[in-house]
Amino acid sequence: MIYLTGRHEGYASIMKFQKRNAALRWWAWFKQLTNIRAYAQVPDDDHFYACGDYNTNELLPNPGSQTDLTTATYTAGLFRITN
């Protein structure tokens, strides 16, 4: 399997593809996370573990607020998903 992590419409997302034909197996979209920072998938296990954060300022229209450490508000998140 091949996993692709990133952002879709400002929120964190994960896609799982079949390795032999690149068919999409599943797609998860997290409205409580804006970034996925790390993930792990144990061999011969259907579970996928990941952690990330939610920055409320990344969704605001002011483009400078995303990286301003004085106004940024982060919340951490962990999750485990399976097929």
HTML snippet that shows the backbone in 3Dmol.js (N, CA, C, O; Angstrom):
<script src="https://3Dmol.org/build/3Dmol-min.js"></script>
<div id="view" style="width:600px;height:400px;position:relative"></div>
<script>
const pdb = `
ATOM      1  N   MET A   1       0.823  -1.175   0.000  1.00  0.00           N
ATOM      2  CA  MET A   1       0.000   0.000   0.000  1.00  0.00           C
ATOM      3  C   MET A   1       0.877   1.253   0.000  1.00  0.00           C
ATOM      4  O   MET A   1       1.995   1.248   0.515  1.00  0.00           O
ATOM      5  N   ILE A   2       0.358   2.295  -0.573  1.00  0.00           N
ATOM      6  CA  ILE A   2       1.029   3.589  -0.614  1.00  0.00           C
ATOM      7  C   ILE A   2       0.107   4.608   0.047  1.00  0.00           C
ATOM      8  O   ILE A   2      -1.074   4.696  -0.288  1.00  0.00           O
ATOM      9  N   TYR A   3       0.647   5.368   0.975  1.00  0.00           N
ATOM     10  CA  TYR A   3      -0.122   6.406   1.662  1.00  0.00           C
ATOM     11  C   TYR A   3       0.335   7.777   1.180  1.00  0.00           C
ATOM     12  O   TYR A   3       1.523   8.007   0.954  1.00  0.00           O
ATOM     13  N   LEU A   4      -0.617   8.671   1.027  1.00  0.00           N
ATOM     14  CA  LEU A   4      -0.339  10.050   0.658  1.00  0.00           C
ATOM     15  C   LEU A   4      -1.008  10.931   1.703  1.00  0.00           C
ATOM     16  O   LEU A   4      -2.222  10.863   1.895  1.00  0.00           O
ATOM     17  N   THR A   5      -0.216  11.756   2.378  1.00  0.00           N
ATOM     18  CA  THR A   5      -0.766  12.676   3.372  1.00  0.00           C
ATOM     19  C   THR A   5      -0.600  14.100   2.877  1.00  0.00           C
ATOM     20  O   THR A   5       0.324  14.404   2.124  1.00  0.00           O
ATOM     21  N   GLY A   6      -1.485  14.951   3.298  1.00  0.00           N
ATOM     22  CA  GLY A   6      -1.405  16.345   2.894  1.00  0.00           C
ATOM     23  C   GLY A   6      -2.602  17.118   3.395  1.00  0.00           C
ATOM     24  O   GLY A   6      -3.186  16.788   4.427  1.00  0.00           O
ATOM     25  N   ARG A   7      -2.962  18.149   2.654  1.00  0.00           N
ATOM     26  CA  ARG A   7      -4.098  18.989   3.036  1.00  0.00           C
ATOM     27  C   ARG A   7      -5.077  19.078   1.882  1.00  0.00           C
ATOM     28  O   ARG A   7      -4.687  19.152   0.717  1.00  0.00           O
ATOM     29  N   HIS A   8      -6.353  19.071   2.227  1.00  0.00           N
ATOM     30  CA  HIS A   8      -7.415  19.242   1.242  1.00  0.00           C
ATOM     31  C   HIS A   8      -8.385  20.271   1.799  1.00  0.00           C
ATOM     32  O   HIS A   8      -8.957  20.077   2.872  1.00  0.00           O
ATOM     33  N   GLU A   9      -8.567  21.360   1.072  1.00  0.00           N
ATOM     34  CA  GLU A   9      -9.423  22.460   1.505  1.00  0.00           C
ATOM     35  C   GLU A   9      -9.050  22.974   2.894  1.00  0.00           C
ATOM     36  O   GLU A   9      -9.927  23.362   3.666  1.00  0.00           O
ATOM     37  N   GLY A  10      -7.765  22.981   3.214  1.00  0.00           N
ATOM     38  CA  GLY A  10      -7.269  23.516   4.472  1.00  0.00           C
ATOM     39  C   GLY A  10      -7.216  22.542   5.623  1.00  0.00           C
ATOM     40  O   GLY A  10      -6.762  22.900   6.709  1.00  0.00           O
ATOM     41  N   TYR A  11      -7.670  21.309   5.414  1.00  0.00           N
ATOM     42  CA  TYR A  11      -7.685  20.311   6.487  1.00  0.00           C
ATOM     43  C   TYR A  11      -6.791  19.125   6.127  1.00  0.00           C
ATOM     44  O   TYR A  11      -6.551  18.841   4.954  1.00  0.00           O
ATOM     45  N   ALA A  12      -6.309  18.444   7.159  1.00  0.00           N
ATOM     46  CA  ALA A  12      -5.443  17.286   6.962  1.00  0.00           C
ATOM     47  C   ALA A  12      -6.214  16.149   6.300  1.00  0.00           C
ATOM     48  O   ALA A  12      -7.403  15.962   6.559  1.00  0.00           O
ATOM     49  N   SER A  13      -5.535  15.398   5.450  1.00  0.00           N
ATOM     50  CA  SER A  13      -6.163  14.250   4.805  1.00  0.00           C
ATOM     51  C   SER A  13      -5.125  13.171   4.528  1.00  0.00           C
ATOM     52  O   SER A  13      -3.932  13.449   4.402  1.00  0.00           O
ATOM     53  N   ILE A  14      -5.603  11.937   4.437  1.00  0.00           N
ATOM     54  CA  ILE A  14      -4.762  10.776   4.125  1.00  0.00           C
ATOM     55  C   ILE A  14      -5.472   9.961   3.060  1.00  0.00           C
ATOM     56  O   ILE A  14      -6.683   9.753   3.126  1.00  0.00           O
ATOM     57  N   MET A  15      -4.709   9.503   2.081  1.00  0.00           N
ATOM     58  CA  MET A  15      -5.240   8.621   1.041  1.00  0.00           C
ATOM     59  C   MET A  15      -4.414   7.347   1.022  1.00  0.00           C
ATOM     60  O   MET A  15      -3.191   7.384   1.153  1.00  0.00           O
ATOM     61  N   LYS A  16      -5.088   6.230   0.860  1.00  0.00           N
ATOM     62  CA  LYS A  16      -4.397   4.941   0.767  1.00  0.00           C
ATOM     63  C   LYS A  16      -4.636   4.382  -0.631  1.00  0.00           C
ATOM     64  O   LYS A  16      -5.776   4.233  -1.071  1.00  0.00           O
ATOM     65  N   PHE A  17      -3.534   4.075  -1.322  1.00  0.00           N
ATOM     66  CA  PHE A  17      -3.599   3.571  -2.688  1.00  0.00           C
ATOM     67  C   PHE A  17      -3.100   2.132  -2.750  1.00  0.00           C
ATOM     68  O   PHE A  17      -2.226   1.733  -1.980  1.00  0.00           O
ATOM     69  N   GLN A  18      -3.657   1.368  -3.664  1.00  0.00           N
ATOM     70  CA  GLN A  18      -3.167   0.025  -3.955  1.00  0.00           C
ATOM     71  C   GLN A  18      -1.865   0.172  -4.732  1.00  0.00           C
ATOM     72  O   GLN A  18      -1.787   0.951  -5.681  1.00  0.00           O
ATOM     73  N   LYS A  19      -0.857  -0.569  -4.332  1.00  0.00           N
ATOM     74  CA  LYS A  19       0.464  -0.392  -4.931  1.00  0.00           C
ATOM     75  C   LYS A  19       0.524  -0.852  -6.390  1.00  0.00           C
ATOM     76  O   LYS A  19       1.176  -0.205  -7.210  1.00  0.00           O
ATOM     77  N   ARG A  20      -0.137  -1.945  -6.720  1.00  0.00           N
ATOM     78  CA  ARG A  20       0.025  -2.499  -8.071  1.00  0.00           C
ATOM     79  C   ARG A  20      -0.682  -1.718  -9.171  1.00  0.00           C
ATOM     80  O   ARG A  20      -0.203  -1.700 -10.305  1.00  0.00           O
ATOM     81  N   ASN A  21      -1.821  -1.064  -8.867  1.00  0.00           N
ATOM     82  CA  ASN A  21      -2.531  -0.343  -9.920  1.00  0.00           C
ATOM     83  C   ASN A  21      -2.887   1.097  -9.540  1.00  0.00           C
ATOM     84  O   ASN A  21      -3.587   1.775 -10.292  1.00  0.00           O
ATOM     85  N   ALA A  22      -2.420   1.568  -8.396  1.00  0.00           N
ATOM     86  CA  ALA A  22      -2.633   2.941  -7.913  1.00  0.00           C
ATOM     87  C   ALA A  22      -4.108   3.283  -7.708  1.00  0.00           C
ATOM     88  O   ALA A  22      -4.487   4.453  -7.761  1.00  0.00           O
ATOM     89  N   ALA A  23      -4.936   2.270  -7.476  1.00  0.00           N
ATOM     90  CA  ALA A  23      -6.354   2.522  -7.196  1.00  0.00           C
ATOM     91  C   ALA A  23      -6.511   3.048  -5.774  1.00  0.00           C
ATOM     92  O   ALA A  23      -5.854   2.567  -4.852  1.00  0.00           O
ATOM     93  N   LEU A  24      -7.371   4.022  -5.605  1.00  0.00           N
ATOM     94  CA  LEU A  24      -7.632   4.596  -4.296  1.00  0.00           C
ATOM     95  C   LEU A  24      -8.432   3.600  -3.464  1.00  0.00           C
ATOM     96  O   LEU A  24      -9.527   3.199  -3.859  1.00  0.00           O
ATOM     97  N   ARG A  25      -7.888   3.197  -2.308  1.00  0.00           N
ATOM     98  CA  ARG A  25      -8.578   2.253  -1.407  1.00  0.00           C
ATOM     99  C   ARG A  25      -9.491   3.000  -0.443  1.00  0.00           C
ATOM    100  O   ARG A  25     -10.653   2.626  -0.283  1.00  0.00           O
ATOM    101  N   TRP A  26      -8.984   4.051   0.204  1.00  0.00           N
ATOM    102  CA  TRP A  26      -9.798   4.895   1.073  1.00  0.00           C
ATOM    103  C   TRP A  26      -9.163   6.259   1.215  1.00  0.00           C
ATOM    104  O   TRP A  26      -7.980   6.457   0.940  1.00  0.00           O
ATOM    105  N   TRP A  27      -9.994   7.202   1.658  1.00  0.00           N
ATOM    106  CA  TRP A  27      -9.563   8.581   1.841  1.00  0.00           C
ATOM    107  C   TRP A  27     -10.191   9.092   3.121  1.00  0.00           C
ATOM    108  O   TRP A  27     -11.401   8.971   3.313  1.00  0.00           O
ATOM    109  N   ALA A  28      -9.374   9.666   4.006  1.00  0.00           N
ATOM    110  CA  ALA A  28      -9.853  10.226   5.270  1.00  0.00           C
ATOM    111  C   ALA A  28      -9.541  11.716   5.293  1.00  0.00           C
ATOM    112  O   ALA A  28      -8.442  12.138   4.934  1.00  0.00           O
ATOM    113  N   TRP A  29     -10.512  12.498   5.717  1.00  0.00           N
ATOM    114  CA  TRP A  29     -10.399  13.957   5.766  1.00  0.00           C
ATOM    115  C   TRP A  29     -10.762  14.381   7.179  1.00  0.00           C
ATOM    116  O   TRP A  29     -11.840  14.036   7.664  1.00  0.00           O
ATOM    117  N   PHE A  30      -9.885  15.126   7.854  1.00  0.00           N
ATOM    118  CA  PHE A  30     -10.037  15.459   9.263  1.00  0.00           C
ATOM    119  C   PHE A  30     -10.318  16.945   9.441  1.00  0.00           C
ATOM    120  O   PHE A  30      -9.442  17.779   9.212  1.00  0.00           O
ATOM    121  N   LYS A  31     -11.523  17.272   9.843  1.00  0.00           N
ATOM    122  CA  LYS A  31     -11.880  18.679  10.045  1.00  0.00           C
ATOM    123  C   LYS A  31     -11.346  19.214  11.364  1.00  0.00           C
ATOM    124  O   LYS A  31     -11.450  20.415  11.614  1.00  0.00           O
ATOM    125  N   GLN A  32     -10.777  18.367  12.219  1.00  0.00           N
ATOM    126  CA  GLN A  32     -10.210  18.818  13.481  1.00  0.00           C
ATOM    127  C   GLN A  32      -8.685  18.909  13.423  1.00  0.00           C
ATOM    128  O   GLN A  32      -8.053  19.204  14.438  1.00  0.00           O
ATOM    129  N   LEU A  33      -8.082  18.662  12.259  1.00  0.00           N
ATOM    130  CA  LEU A  33      -6.631  18.782  12.075  1.00  0.00           C
ATOM    131  C   LEU A  33      -6.359  19.601  10.817  1.00  0.00           C
ATOM    132  O   LEU A  33      -7.027  19.427   9.798  1.00  0.00           O
ATOM    133  N   THR A  34      -5.380  20.489  10.894  1.00  0.00           N
ATOM    134  CA  THR A  34      -4.957  21.203   9.700  1.00  0.00           C
ATOM    135  C   THR A  34      -3.665  20.639   9.133  1.00  0.00           C
ATOM    136  O   THR A  34      -3.369  20.857   7.959  1.00  0.00           O
ATOM    137  N   ASN A  35      -2.883  19.915   9.939  1.00  0.00           N
ATOM    138  CA  ASN A  35      -1.624  19.320   9.478  1.00  0.00           C
ATOM    139  C   ASN A  35      -1.441  17.939  10.089  1.00  0.00           C
ATOM    140  O   ASN A  35      -1.826  17.700  11.233  1.00  0.00           O
ATOM    141  N   ILE A  36      -0.858  17.046   9.329  1.00  0.00           N
ATOM    142  CA  ILE A  36      -0.404  15.759   9.848  1.00  0.00           C
ATOM    143  C   ILE A  36       1.112  15.842   9.910  1.00  0.00           C
ATOM    144  O   ILE A  36       1.770  16.034   8.888  1.00  0.00           O
ATOM    145  N   ARG A  37       1.662  15.699  11.098  1.00  0.00           N
ATOM    146  CA  ARG A  37       3.098  15.872  11.305  1.00  0.00           C
ATOM    147  C   ARG A  37       3.882  14.569  11.207  1.00  0.00           C
ATOM    148  O   ARG A  37       5.020  14.573  10.739  1.00  0.00           O
ATOM    149  N   ALA A  38       3.294  13.451  11.640  1.00  0.00           N
ATOM    150  CA  ALA A  38       3.995  12.159  11.602  1.00  0.00           C
ATOM    151  C   ALA A  38       2.963  11.045  11.513  1.00  0.00           C
ATOM    152  O   ALA A  38       1.831  11.195  11.971  1.00  0.00           O
ATOM    153  N   TYR A  39       3.364   9.931  10.922  1.00  0.00           N
ATOM    154  CA  TYR A  39       2.477   8.777  10.838  1.00  0.00           C
ATOM    155  C   TYR A  39       3.290   7.498  10.798  1.00  0.00           C
ATOM    156  O   TYR A  39       4.485   7.517  10.502  1.00  0.00           O
ATOM    157  N   ALA A  40       2.636   6.389  11.098  1.00  0.00           N
ATOM    158  CA  ALA A  40       3.285   5.076  11.071  1.00  0.00           C
ATOM    159  C   ALA A  40       2.252   4.030  10.705  1.00  0.00           C
ATOM    160  O   ALA A  40       1.087   4.126  11.092  1.00  0.00           O
ATOM    161  N   GLN A  41       2.688   3.031   9.957  1.00  0.00           N
ATOM    162  CA  GLN A  41       1.839   1.901   9.617  1.00  0.00           C
ATOM    163  C   GLN A  41       2.671   0.658   9.846  1.00  0.00           C
ATOM    164  O   GLN A  41       3.674   0.444   9.165  1.00  0.00           O
ATOM    165  N   VAL A  42       2.263  -0.164  10.804  1.00  0.00           N
ATOM    166  CA  VAL A  42       3.008  -1.357  11.179  1.00  0.00           C
ATOM    167  C   VAL A  42       2.791  -2.428  10.112  1.00  0.00           C
ATOM    168  O   VAL A  42       1.654  -2.639   9.690  1.00  0.00           O
ATOM    169  N   PRO A  43       3.852  -3.112   9.664  1.00  0.00           N
ATOM    170  CA  PRO A  43       3.680  -4.188   8.675  1.00  0.00           C
ATOM    171  C   PRO A  43       2.733  -5.274   9.194  1.00  0.00           C
ATOM    172  O   PRO A  43       2.754  -5.618  10.375  1.00  0.00           O
ATOM    173  N   ASP A  44       1.909  -5.804   8.295  1.00  0.00           N
ATOM    174  CA  ASP A  44       0.933  -6.855   8.590  1.00  0.00           C
ATOM    175  C   ASP A  44      -0.096  -6.421   9.629  1.00  0.00           C
ATOM    176  O   ASP A  44      -0.632  -7.258  10.355  1.00  0.00           O
ATOM    177  N   ASP A  45      -0.373  -5.136   9.704  1.00  0.00           N
ATOM    178  CA  ASP A  45      -1.381  -4.599  10.609  1.00  0.00           C
ATOM    179  C   ASP A  45      -2.236  -3.621   9.810  1.00  0.00           C
ATOM    180  O   ASP A  45      -1.701  -2.827   9.036  1.00  0.00           O
ATOM    181  N   ASP A  46      -3.538  -3.664   9.984  1.00  0.00           N
ATOM    182  CA  ASP A  46      -4.430  -2.787   9.232  1.00  0.00           C
ATOM    183  C   ASP A  46      -4.572  -1.395   9.838  1.00  0.00           C
ATOM    184  O   ASP A  46      -5.238  -0.537   9.258  1.00  0.00           O
ATOM    185  N   HIS A  47      -3.959  -1.159  10.989  1.00  0.00           N
ATOM    186  CA  HIS A  47      -4.088   0.140  11.641  1.00  0.00           C
ATOM    187  C   HIS A  47      -3.064   1.142  11.119  1.00  0.00           C
ATOM    188  O   HIS A  47      -1.934   0.786  10.785  1.00  0.00           O
ATOM    189  N   PHE A  48      -3.480   2.384  11.057  1.00  0.00           N
ATOM    190  CA  PHE A  48      -2.637   3.492  10.631  1.00  0.00           C
ATOM    191  C   PHE A  48      -2.656   4.509  11.768  1.00  0.00           C
ATOM    192  O   PHE A  48      -3.727   4.954  12.178  1.00  0.00           O
ATOM    193  N   TYR A  49      -1.495   4.878  12.277  1.00  0.00           N
ATOM    194  CA  TYR A  49      -1.378   5.800  13.400  1.00  0.00           C
ATOM    195  C   TYR A  49      -0.798   7.115  12.902  1.00  0.00           C
ATOM    196  O   TYR A  49       0.107   7.127  12.068  1.00  0.00           O
ATOM    197  N   ALA A  50      -1.322   8.219  13.416  1.00  0.00           N
ATOM    198  CA  ALA A  50      -0.806   9.523  13.000  1.00  0.00           C
ATOM    199  C   ALA A  50      -1.031  10.558  14.093  1.00  0.00           C
ATOM    200  O   ALA A  50      -1.876  10.391  14.973  1.00  0.00           O
ATOM    201  N   CYS A  51      -0.254  11.626  14.011  1.00  0.00           N
ATOM    202  CA  CYS A  51      -0.437  12.760  14.905  1.00  0.00           C
ATOM    203  C   CYS A  51      -0.318  14.032  14.079  1.00  0.00           C
ATOM    204  O   CYS A  51       0.326  14.059  13.031  1.00  0.00           O
ATOM    205  N   GLY A  52      -0.947  15.067  14.574  1.00  0.00           N
ATOM    206  CA  GLY A  52      -0.925  16.330  13.867  1.00  0.00           C
ATOM    207  C   GLY A  52      -1.367  17.457  14.766  1.00  0.00           C
ATOM    208  O   GLY A  52      -1.389  17.322  15.990  1.00  0.00           O
ATOM    209  N   ASP A  53      -1.719  18.571  14.155  1.00  0.00           N
ATOM    210  CA  ASP A  53      -2.176  19.710  14.936  1.00  0.00           C
ATOM    211  C   ASP A  53      -3.249  20.470  14.186  1.00  0.00           C
ATOM    212  O   ASP A  53      -3.460  20.290  12.987  1.00  0.00           O
ATOM    213  N   TYR A  54      -3.909  21.316  14.930  1.00  0.00           N
ATOM    214  CA  TYR A  54      -4.963  22.169  14.399  1.00  0.00           C
ATOM    215  C   TYR A  54      -4.612  23.602  14.744  1.00  0.00           C
ATOM    216  O   TYR A  54      -4.518  23.958  15.918  1.00  0.00           O
ATOM    217  N   ASN A  55      -4.417  24.422  13.728  1.00  0.00           N
ATOM    218  CA  ASN A  55      -4.096  25.837  13.897  1.00  0.00           C
ATOM    219  C   ASN A  55      -5.287  26.636  13.392  1.00  0.00           C
ATOM    220  O   ASN A  55      -5.536  26.699  12.188  1.00  0.00           O
ATOM    221  N   THR A  56      -6.013  27.240  14.306  1.00  0.00           N
ATOM    222  CA  THR A  56      -7.205  27.989  13.910  1.00  0.00           C
ATOM    223  C   THR A  56      -6.877  29.163  12.997  1.00  0.00           C
ATOM    224  O   THR A  56      -7.722  29.564  12.197  1.00  0.00           O
ATOM    225  N   ASN A  57      -5.688  29.719  13.093  1.00  0.00           N
ATOM    226  CA  ASN A  57      -5.314  30.874  12.277  1.00  0.00           C
ATOM    227  C   ASN A  57      -5.045  30.512  10.820  1.00  0.00           C
ATOM    228  O   ASN A  57      -5.067  31.393   9.961  1.00  0.00           O
ATOM    229  N   GLU A  58      -4.792  29.238  10.520  1.00  0.00           N
ATOM    230  CA  GLU A  58      -4.530  28.854   9.136  1.00  0.00           C
ATOM    231  C   GLU A  58      -5.773  28.956   8.273  1.00  0.00           C
ATOM    232  O   GLU A  58      -5.670  28.999   7.048  1.00  0.00           O
ATOM    233  N   LEU A  59      -6.937  28.995   8.885  1.00  0.00           N
ATOM    234  CA  LEU A  59      -8.177  29.063   8.127  1.00  0.00           C
ATOM    235  C   LEU A  59      -8.705  30.487   7.993  1.00  0.00           C
ATOM    236  O   LEU A  59      -9.738  30.711   7.362  1.00  0.00           O
ATOM    237  N   LEU A  60      -8.002  31.446   8.582  1.00  0.00           N
ATOM    238  CA  LEU A  60      -8.423  32.840   8.511  1.00  0.00           C
ATOM    239  C   LEU A  60      -7.988  33.470   7.193  1.00  0.00           C
ATOM    240  O   LEU A  60      -7.027  33.004   6.581  1.00  0.00           O
ATOM    241  N   PRO A  61      -8.671  34.514   6.744  1.00  0.00           N
ATOM    242  CA  PRO A  61      -8.304  35.131   5.463  1.00  0.00           C
ATOM    243  C   PRO A  61      -6.998  35.915   5.499  1.00  0.00           C
ATOM    244  O   PRO A  61      -6.444  36.206   4.439  1.00  0.00           O
ATOM    245  N   ASN A  62      -6.484  36.270   6.673  1.00  0.00           N
ATOM    246  CA  ASN A  62      -5.242  37.033   6.777  1.00  0.00           C
ATOM    247  C   ASN A  62      -4.047  36.098   6.554  1.00  0.00           C
ATOM    248  O   ASN A  62      -3.766  35.272   7.422  1.00  0.00           O
ATOM    249  N   PRO A  63      -3.333  36.197   5.427  1.00  0.00           N
ATOM    250  CA  PRO A  63      -2.268  35.238   5.129  1.00  0.00           C
ATOM    251  C   PRO A  63      -1.086  35.309   6.088  1.00  0.00           C
ATOM    252  O   PRO A  63      -0.378  34.312   6.222  1.00  0.00           O
ATOM    253  N   GLY A  64      -0.834  36.419   6.757  1.00  0.00           N
ATOM    254  CA  GLY A  64       0.297  36.518   7.661  1.00  0.00           C
ATOM    255  C   GLY A  64       0.056  35.867   9.006  1.00  0.00           C
ATOM    256  O   GLY A  64       1.010  35.662   9.757  1.00  0.00           O
ATOM    257  N   SER A  65      -1.170  35.537   9.337  1.00  0.00           N
ATOM    258  CA  SER A  65      -1.480  34.983  10.653  1.00  0.00           C
ATOM    259  C   SER A  65      -1.074  33.521  10.785  1.00  0.00           C
ATOM    260  O   SER A  65      -0.973  33.022  11.906  1.00  0.00           O
ATOM    261  N   GLN A  66      -0.837  32.811   9.674  1.00  0.00           N
ATOM    262  CA  GLN A  66      -0.484  31.396   9.748  1.00  0.00           C
ATOM    263  C   GLN A  66       0.843  31.168  10.449  1.00  0.00           C
ATOM    264  O   GLN A  66       0.997  30.182  11.169  1.00  0.00           O
ATOM    265  N   THR A  67       1.796  32.054  10.253  1.00  0.00           N
ATOM    266  CA  THR A  67       3.139  31.839  10.784  1.00  0.00           C
ATOM    267  C   THR A  67       3.476  32.769  11.935  1.00  0.00           C
ATOM    268  O   THR A  67       4.591  32.714  12.455  1.00  0.00           O
ATOM    269  N   ASP A  68       2.560  33.611  12.343  1.00  0.00           N
ATOM    270  CA  ASP A  68       2.812  34.526  13.447  1.00  0.00           C
ATOM    271  C   ASP A  68       2.680  33.766  14.761  1.00  0.00           C
ATOM    272  O   ASP A  68       1.572  33.419  15.169  1.00  0.00           O
ATOM    273  N   LEU A  69       3.804  33.506  15.425  1.00  0.00           N
ATOM    274  CA  LEU A  69       3.792  32.701  16.645  1.00  0.00           C
ATOM    275  C   LEU A  69       3.094  33.386  17.807  1.00  0.00           C
ATOM    276  O   LEU A  69       2.722  32.726  18.777  1.00  0.00           O
ATOM    277  N   THR A  70       2.910  34.690  17.727  1.00  0.00           N
ATOM    278  CA  THR A  70       2.220  35.379  18.823  1.00  0.00           C
ATOM    279  C   THR A  70       0.706  35.253  18.719  1.00  0.00           C
ATOM    280  O   THR A  70       0.012  35.367  19.730  1.00  0.00           O
ATOM    281  N   THR A  71       0.183  35.021  17.529  1.00  0.00           N
ATOM    282  CA  THR A  71      -1.266  34.894  17.367  1.00  0.00           C
ATOM    283  C   THR A  71      -1.710  33.474  17.036  1.00  0.00           C
ATOM    284  O   THR A  71      -2.902  33.178  17.107  1.00  0.00           O
ATOM    285  N   ALA A  72      -0.784  32.590  16.679  1.00  0.00           N
ATOM    286  CA  ALA A  72      -1.154  31.220  16.310  1.00  0.00           C
ATOM    287  C   ALA A  72      -1.618  30.443  17.541  1.00  0.00           C
ATOM    288  O   ALA A  72      -1.051  30.577  18.625  1.00  0.00           O
ATOM    289  N   THR A  73      -2.653  29.634  17.356  1.00  0.00           N
ATOM    290  CA  THR A  73      -3.192  28.796  18.417  1.00  0.00           C
ATOM    291  C   THR A  73      -3.207  27.359  17.922  1.00  0.00           C
ATOM    292  O   THR A  73      -3.928  27.036  16.978  1.00  0.00           O
ATOM    293  N   TYR A  74      -2.415  26.491  18.550  1.00  0.00           N
ATOM    294  CA  TYR A  74      -2.311  25.100  18.132  1.00  0.00           C
ATOM    295  C   TYR A  74      -2.979  24.170  19.132  1.00  0.00           C
ATOM    296  O   TYR A  74      -2.932  24.404  20.339  1.00  0.00           O
ATOM    297  N   THR A  75      -3.598  23.117  18.621  1.00  0.00           N
ATOM    298  CA  THR A  75      -4.135  22.028  19.408  1.00  0.00           C
ATOM    299  C   THR A  75      -3.618  20.737  18.800  1.00  0.00           C
ATOM    300  O   THR A  75      -3.718  20.548  17.588  1.00  0.00           O
ATOM    301  N   ALA A  76      -3.064  19.838  19.619  1.00  0.00           N
ATOM    302  CA  ALA A  76      -2.515  18.567  19.123  1.00  0.00           C
ATOM    303  C   ALA A  76      -3.613  17.537  18.970  1.00  0.00           C
ATOM    304  O   ALA A  76      -4.642  17.594  19.643  1.00  0.00           O
ATOM    305  N   GLY A  77      -3.375  16.592  18.072  1.00  0.00           N
ATOM    306  CA  GLY A  77      -4.336  15.509  17.868  1.00  0.00           C
ATOM    307  C   GLY A  77      -3.626  14.224  17.498  1.00  0.00           C
ATOM    308  O   GLY A  77      -2.628  14.247  16.777  1.00  0.00           O
ATOM    309  N   LEU A  78      -4.137  13.100  17.989  1.00  0.00           N
ATOM    310  CA  LEU A  78      -3.643  11.758  17.673  1.00  0.00           C
ATOM    311  C   LEU A  78      -4.810  10.930  17.169  1.00  0.00           C
ATOM    312  O   LEU A  78      -5.948  11.134  17.593  1.00  0.00           O
ATOM    313  N   PHE A  79      -4.536   9.999  16.270  1.00  0.00           N
ATOM    314  CA  PHE A  79      -5.622   9.114  15.849  1.00  0.00           C
ATOM    315  C   PHE A  79      -5.081   7.786  15.353  1.00  0.00           C
ATOM    316  O   PHE A  79      -3.906   7.644  15.018  1.00  0.00           O
ATOM    317  N   ARG A  80      -5.991   6.815  15.321  1.00  0.00           N
ATOM    318  CA  ARG A  80      -5.717   5.486  14.787  1.00  0.00           C
ATOM    319  C   ARG A  80      -6.903   5.121  13.912  1.00  0.00           C
ATOM    320  O   ARG A  80      -8.053   5.203  14.344  1.00  0.00           O
ATOM    321  N   ILE A  81      -6.621   4.720  12.689  1.00  0.00           N
ATOM    322  CA  ILE A  81      -7.685   4.324  11.789  1.00  0.00           C
ATOM    323  C   ILE A  81      -7.362   2.953  11.204  1.00  0.00           C
ATOM    324  O   ILE A  81      -6.213   2.513  11.222  1.00  0.00           O
ATOM    325  N   THR A  82      -8.363   2.305  10.700  1.00  0.00           N
ATOM    326  CA  THR A  82      -8.187   0.990  10.077  1.00  0.00           C
ATOM    327  C   THR A  82      -9.042   0.928   8.821  1.00  0.00           C
ATOM    328  O   THR A  82      -9.818   1.840   8.538  1.00  0.00           O
ATOM    329  N   ASN A  83      -8.894  -0.140   8.085  1.00  0.00           N
ATOM    330  CA  ASN A  83      -9.669  -0.293   6.848  1.00  0.00           C
ATOM    331  C   ASN A  83     -11.147  -0.343   7.154  1.00  0.00           C
ATOM    332  O   ASN A  83     -11.963  -0.469   6.241  1.00  0.00           O
TER     333      ASN A  83
END
`;
const viewer = $3Dmol.createViewer("view");
viewer.addModel(pdb, "pdb");
viewer.setStyle({}, {cartoon: {color: "spectrum"}});
viewer.zoomTo();
viewer.render();
</script>
